[in-house]
Amino acid sequence: MQRVTKTSRRRRKSKSGKFSTGRRSSGKGKRPSAVLAGKKRLNLPLGVALEFYRPLKKPITVRIDADVLAWFKKDGRRYQTRINTALRKVMEKEMRAAGR
């Protein structure tokens, strides 16, 4: 039995003749204009468009106190979404207060 380590993983040859480690491309290198090139643009009223609005997510590393993290995790899955919702409420409250 062959032992598999990071350096001894087998590389696969693709149809194009290039070697691959088995990871798929995430498409991060594509330009937004290239991605949207073939799609039609819809003219929707602002209210309707906001129903479909999803902010971009950015992966980060945050250091949170253990008790705070435990409190968010106690309800199970999707604790990161609950943390994001709590931060968004604080952000919106401060933005409204600054706009006065």
TORBA-910862 format. One line per 10 residues: number of its first residue (from 1); for each residue x, y, z of N, C-alpha, C. Coordinates in steps of 0.02 Angstrom, whole numbers, plus 50000, padded with zeros to 5 digits. Each point is the difference from the previous one (the first is absolute). Layout:
NUM	X/Y/Z/X/Y/Z/X/Y/Z | ...
This chain:
1	50042/49941/50000/49958/50059/50000/50044/50062/50000 | 49988/50046/49954/50039/50060/49994/49974/50053/50047 | 50044/50032/50036/49981/50053/50046/49992/50065/49961 | 49945/50034/50011/49986/50062/49964/50015/50059/50045 | 50044/50042/49977/50016/50063/50035/49990/50057/49951 | 50010/50060/50025/49991/50058/49956/50045/49997/49939 | 50060/49976/50010/50048/50000/49944/49994/49939/49956 | 49967/49947/50024/49998/49939/49959/49932/49989/49967 | 49956/50049/50000/49935/49992/49966/50011/49989/49926 | 49961/49956/49972/50006/49986/49928/49971/50058/49960
11	50034/50016/49948/49977/50053/49956/49967/49969/49940 | 49945/50029/49977/49963/49973/49944/50013/50042/49938 | 50002/49968/49943/50010/50035/49938/49932/50013/49969 | 49985/50063/49984/49935/50018/49971/50001/49988/49925 | 49943/50012/49968/49994/49991/49928/50047/50046/49962 | 50014/50058/50029/50043/50048/49966/50074/49981/50007 | 50014/49948/50040/50069/49979/50008/50035/50031/50060 | 49965/50044/50037/50029/50031/50059/49988/49957/50061 | 50045/50004/50048/49992/49963/50062/49957/50040/50048 | 49962/49964/50041/49956/50032/50048/50005/49963/50066
21	49988/50036/50055/49999/49968/50066/49930/49978/50019 | 49951/50009/49956/49932/49979/50015/49956/50057/50023 | 50028/50058/50011/49960/50057/50022/49968/50033/49940 | 49940/50022/50009/49966/50035/49946/50009/50074/50006 | 49998/50033/49945/50007/50073/49999/49937/50031/50027 | 50008/50051/50041/49941/50034/50029/49976/50056/49956 | 50034/50016/49947/49979/50053/49955/50015/50069/50027 | 50044/50005/50050/50015/50065/50031/50036/50046/49953 | 50033/49973/49950/50039/50041/49954/49957/50034/49947 | 49937/49982/49994/49958/50029/49948/49981/50072/50017
31	49999/50041/49949/49980/50069/50009/49924/50003/50001 | 49970/50044/50041/49927/50005/50003/49968/50014/49932 | 50032/50040/49959/49972/50015/49934/49999/49938/49956 | 50050/49956/50009/50002/49938/49960/49946/49952/50023 | 49985/50000/50065/49949/49956/50026/49931/50022/49977 | 49988/50066/49998/49934/50027/49984/49991/50014/49926 | 50050/49984/49959/49999/50020/49930/49939/49974/49963 | 49980/49938/50010/49946/49972/49960/49931/50008/50031 | 49994/50032/50058/49936/50005/50034/49965/50066/49986 | 49933/49996/49994/49961/50061/49990/49992/50036/50066
41	49996/50065/49995/49990/50040/50059/49926/50016/50006 | 49971/49988/50059/49930/50013/50011/49991/50069/50030 | 49950/50037/49976/49984/50064/50029/49943/49990/50050 | 50017/49994/50064/49951/49988/50052/49992/50062/50043 | 49940/50012/50026/49992/50055/50049/50044/49986/50061 | 50023/50053/50033/50046/49993/50056/49973/49955/50055 | 49936/50006/50016/49970/49958/50052/50004/49927/49984 | 49988/49982/49938/50004/49930/49978/50072/49977/50000 | 50045/50042/49977/50071/49982/49997/50028/49988/50070 | 49978/50038/50049/50025/49992/50069/49978/49934/50031
51	49945/49972/49975/49979/49935/50025/50051/49946/49984 | 50036/50008/49945/50048/49950/49977/50072/50018/50018 | 50010/50056/50035/50067/50023/50017/50032/49953/50051 | 50061/49978/49984/50040/49960/50047/50069/50031/50003 | 50020/50025/50058/50066/50031/50004/50055/49948/49988 | 50056/50023/49973/50057/49956/49989/50028/49978/50067 | 50020/49938/50004/50030/49973/50061/50076/49999/49991 | 50036/50018/50052/50072/50001/49998/50027/49957/50057 | 50037/49948/49985/50026/49958/50053/50056/50036/50038 | 49994/50001/50066/50049/50034/50043/50014/49956/50060
61	50049/50020/50039/50014/49968/50064/49988/50051/50055 | 49958/49982/50048/49983/50045/50055/50012/49964/50066 | 50030/50035/50047/50009/49971/50066/49943/50024/50044 | 49960/49953/50024/49941/50015/50041/50009/49966/50067 | 49978/50033/50054/50003/49970/50066/49964/49933/50001 | 50027/49953/50037/49973/49932/50001/49927/49998/50024 | 49983/50041/50050/49931/49999/50025/49951/50029/49949 | 50022/50050/49962/49958/50030/49948/49988/49949/49945 | 50053/49966/49979/49994/49949/49948/49955/49943/50023 | 50008/49978/50063/49958/49946/50027/49927/50021/50000
71	49986/50063/50015/49931/50025/50000/49969/49997/49931 | 50038/50019/49948/49975/49996/49932/49992/49927/49977 | 50046/49957/50021/49999/49930/49978/49948/49957/50036 | 49973/50024/50056/49954/49958/50039/49937/49982/49962 | 49980/50040/49951/49940/49985/49961/50015/49956/49940 | 50062/49978/49993/50016/49952/49947/50029/50033/49938 | 49983/49971/49943/50029/50021/49937/49982/50072/49984 | 50036/50028/49952/49990/50068/49974/50018/50054/50052 | 50045/49984/50046/50020/50050/50050/50036/50059/49967 | 50036/49988/49945/50034/50055/49966/49950/50049/49970
81	49943/49974/49976/49948/50043/49974/49971/50043/50056 | 49991/49971/50060/49973/50038/50056/50050/50054/50023 | 50065/49984/49998/50050/50051/50017/49997/50057/49949 | 49995/49983/49935/49996/50051/49948/49938/50043/50009 | 49943/49969/50017/49938/50038/50010/50006/50048/50058 | 50031/49978/50055/50010/50043/50058/50046/50059/49982 | 50053/49987/49964/50046/50054/49979/49965/50048/49953 | 49959/49974/49954/49964/50043/49953/49952/50046/50036 | 49965/49975/50052/49953/50042/50039/50037/50057/50033 | 50058/49986/50030/50040/50052/50032/50023/50051/49948
91	50023/49976/49942/50024/50044/49947/49944/50047/49976 | 49940/49971/49987/49944/50040/49975/49977/50051/50052 | 50001/49980/50064/49981/50046/50054/50048/50060/50003 | 50065/49986/49994/50050/50053/50002/49996/50044/49938 | 49983/49970/49942/49995/50040/49939/49939/50047/50004 | 49945/49975/50029/49940/50043/50008/50015/50057/50048 | 50036/49986/50055/50017/50051/50049/50047/50052/49970 | 50046/49980/49957/50047/50046/49969/49966/50043/49947 | 49946/49975/49971/49965/50036/49947/49955/50055/50025 | 49991/50006/50064/49955/50052/50027/50028/50068/49995
